């Protein structure tokens, strides 16, 4: 499965790495692409292991605001 989330508050390479690392720590995440210019995060995942709620929680734990 693939999901694109809009994430408010990302503005730099550190932001990008924080969000990417937090998501990659979750079981079932196969790939993460972060675009700070558009504020979008594309996530490839296995829905048997991880949910959208879990992904949003990991992003929020880093101090960012996932939308959608």
GROMACS elastic network, one bead per residue, 0.5 to 0.9 nm:
[ bonds ]
;  ai    aj funct       b0    kb
    1    43     6  0.82897   500
    1    44     6  0.58021   500
    1    45     6  0.54264   500
    1    46     6  0.60820   500
    1    47     6  0.68003   500
    2    42     6  0.71308   500
    2    43     6  0.55831   500
    2    45     6  0.62131   500
    2    46     6  0.86203   500
    3    41     6  0.81371   500
    3    42     6  0.58184   500
    3    43     6  0.52130   500
    3    44     6  0.66028   500
    3    45     6  0.80022   500
    3    52     6  0.82476   500
    4    40     6  0.65930   500
    4    41     6  0.55085   500
    4    43     6  0.62162   500
    4    44     6  0.89565   500
    4    68     6  0.86219   500
    5    39     6  0.83796   500
    5    40     6  0.56678   500
    5    41     6  0.52271   500
    5    42     6  0.65907   500
    5    43     6  0.80989   500
    5    56     6  0.85484   500
    5    66     6  0.64217   500
    5    67     6  0.62794   500
    5    68     6  0.61331   500
    6    38     6  0.81607   500
    6    39     6  0.55918   500
    6    41     6  0.63070   500
    6    42     6  0.89302   500
    6    65     6  0.83586   500
    6    66     6  0.57685   500
    6    67     6  0.51824   500
    6    68     6  0.67267   500
    7    10     6  0.68325   500
    7    36     6  0.87443   500
    7    39     6  0.53462   500
    7    40     6  0.59322   500
    7    41     6  0.70015   500
    7    59     6  0.82405   500
    7    64     6  0.65998   500
    7    65     6  0.54280   500
    7    67     6  0.58859   500
    7    68     6  0.88303   500
    8    11     6  0.88111   500
    8    39     6  0.63506   500
    8    40     6  0.86529   500
    8    64     6  0.61125   500
    8    66     6  0.62368   500
    8    67     6  0.73803   500
    9    15     6  0.81603   500
    9    39     6  0.79753   500
    9    63     6  0.81060   500
    9    64     6  0.55025   500
    9    65     6  0.65830   500
    9    66     6  0.89610   500
   10    13     6  0.85707   500
   10    14     6  0.86185   500
   10    15     6  0.52340   500
   10    16     6  0.67644   500
   10    19     6  0.86962   500
   10    35     6  0.88860   500
   10    36     6  0.57723   500
   10    37     6  0.84783   500
   10    39     6  0.64634   500
   10    64     6  0.70098   500
   10    65     6  0.88676   500
   11    14     6  0.82606   500
   11    15     6  0.62947   500
   11    16     6  0.78319   500
   11    36     6  0.56775   500
   11    37     6  0.73850   500
   11    39     6  0.80934   500
   12    15     6  0.52544   500
   12    16     6  0.63884   500
   12    17     6  0.88232   500
   12    36     6  0.65690   500
   12    37     6  0.87900   500
   13    17     6  0.61796   500
   13    18     6  0.85758   500
   13    36     6  0.77705   500
   14    17     6  0.51200   500
   14    18     6  0.60839   500
   14    19     6  0.86778   500
   15    18     6  0.51616   500
   15    19     6  0.63041   500
   15    20     6  0.85400   500
   15    36     6  0.78846   500
   15    62     6  0.87278   500
   15    64     6  0.86287   500
   16    19     6  0.54633   500
   16    20     6  0.61098   500
   16    21     6  0.85692   500
   16    33     6  0.88505   500
   16    34     6  0.59140   500
   16    35     6  0.73932   500
   16    36     6  0.64977   500
   17    20     6  0.50339   500
   17    21     6  0.58788   500
   17    22     6  0.83949   500
   17    34     6  0.82957   500
   18    21     6  0.53274   500
   18    22     6  0.61397   500
   18    23     6  0.86855   500
   18    59     6  0.84105   500
   18    62     6  0.66983   500
   19    22     6  0.52323   500
   19    23     6  0.62751   500
   19    24     6  0.86220   500
   19    32     6  0.89884   500
   19    34     6  0.78122   500
   19    41     6  0.85749   500
   19    58     6  0.78902   500
   19    59     6  0.57956   500
   19    62     6  0.67993   500
   19    64     6  0.81743   500
   20    23     6  0.53335   500
   20    24     6  0.60971   500
   20    25     6  0.87388   500
   20    31     6  0.89465   500
   20    32     6  0.60815   500
   20    33     6  0.73404   500
   20    34     6  0.68630   500
   20    41     6  0.85132   500
   20    59     6  0.87120   500
   21    24     6  0.50868   500
   21    25     6  0.62866   500
   21    32     6  0.88405   500
   22    25     6  0.54712   500
   22    26     6  0.72584   500
   22    55     6  0.85845   500
   22    58     6  0.57670   500
   22    59     6  0.66616   500
   22    61     6  0.83659   500
   22    62     6  0.74457   500
   23    26     6  0.55683   500
   23    27     6  0.88250   500
   23    29     6  0.69748   500
   23    31     6  0.88536   500
   23    32     6  0.73516   500
   23    43     6  0.84381   500
   23    55     6  0.63617   500
   23    56     6  0.89062   500
   23    58     6  0.62709   500
   23    59     6  0.71722   500
   24    27     6  0.76351   500
   24    28     6  0.85558   500
   24    29     6  0.58415   500
   24    30     6  0.76422   500
   24    31     6  0.73473   500
   24    32     6  0.71550   500
   25    29     6  0.77992   500
   25    58     6  0.89520   500
   26    29     6  0.60491   500
   26    49     6  0.85859   500
   26    50     6  0.72193   500
   26    54     6  0.82914   500
   26    55     6  0.78179   500
   26    58     6  0.82346   500
   27    30     6  0.86939   500
   27    45     6  0.88251   500
   27    46     6  0.86082   500
   27    49     6  0.61532   500
   27    50     6  0.65898   500
   28    44     6  0.87133   500
   28    45     6  0.54921   500
   28    47     6  0.72769   500
   28    48     6  0.75292   500
   28    50     6  0.57045   500
   29    32     6  0.76654   500
   29    43     6  0.73125   500
   29    44     6  0.61522   500
   29    46     6  0.65032   500
   29    47     6  0.89978   500
   29    49     6  0.82953   500
   29    50     6  0.73899   500
   30    43     6  0.76140   500
   30    44     6  0.52546   500
   30    45     6  0.51816   500
   30    46     6  0.74623   500
   31    42     6  0.80719   500
   31    43     6  0.57734   500
   31    45     6  0.70154   500
   32    41     6  0.69962   500
   32    42     6  0.57637   500
   32    44     6  0.64573   500
   32    45     6  0.88594   500
   33    40     6  0.83688   500
   33    41     6  0.57160   500
   33    42     6  0.50880   500
   33    43     6  0.65604   500
   33    44     6  0.88495   500
   34    38     6  0.89502   500
   34    39     6  0.76427   500
   34    40     6  0.61692   500
   34    42     6  0.64536   500
   34    43     6  0.86780   500
   35    38     6  0.57166   500
   35    39     6  0.57465   500
   35    40     6  0.54321   500
   35    41     6  0.62926   500
   35    42     6  0.84372   500
   36    40     6  0.67880   500
   36    41     6  0.83693   500
   37    40     6  0.79918   500
   38    41     6  0.88523   500
   45    48     6  0.88226   500
   45    49     6  0.81916   500
   45    50     6  0.72336   500
   45    51     6  0.87897   500
   46    49     6  0.58039   500
   46    50     6  0.64729   500
   46    51     6  0.85564   500
   47    50     6  0.52701   500
   47    51     6  0.60145   500
   47    52     6  0.85537   500
   48    51     6  0.80075   500
   50    53     6  0.83128   500
   50    54     6  0.63674   500
   50    55     6  0.73177   500
   51    54     6  0.51812   500
   51    55     6  0.64047   500
   51    56     6  0.87034   500
   52    55     6  0.50752   500
   52    56     6  0.61244   500
   52    57     6  0.85117   500
   53    56     6  0.51427   500
   53    57     6  0.60968   500
   53    58     6  0.87081   500
   54    57     6  0.50308   500
   54    58     6  0.63019   500
   54    59     6  0.87973   500
   55    58     6  0.51832   500
   55    59     6  0.64265   500
   55    60     6  0.87095   500
   56    59     6  0.51322   500
   56    60     6  0.61124   500
   56    61     6  0.85775   500
   56    65     6  0.82094   500
   56    66     6  0.59707   500
   56    67     6  0.84423   500
   57    60     6  0.50232   500
   57    61     6  0.60812   500
   57    62     6  0.88207   500
   57    66     6  0.86296   500
   58    61     6  0.51551   500
   58    62     6  0.67956   500
   59    62     6  0.53553   500
   59    63     6  0.69581   500
   59    64     6  0.58771   500
   59    65     6  0.71271   500
   59    66     6  0.67254   500
   60    63     6  0.51175   500
   60    64     6  0.50081   500
   60    65     6  0.57787   500
   60    66     6  0.69074   500
   61    64     6  0.73905   500
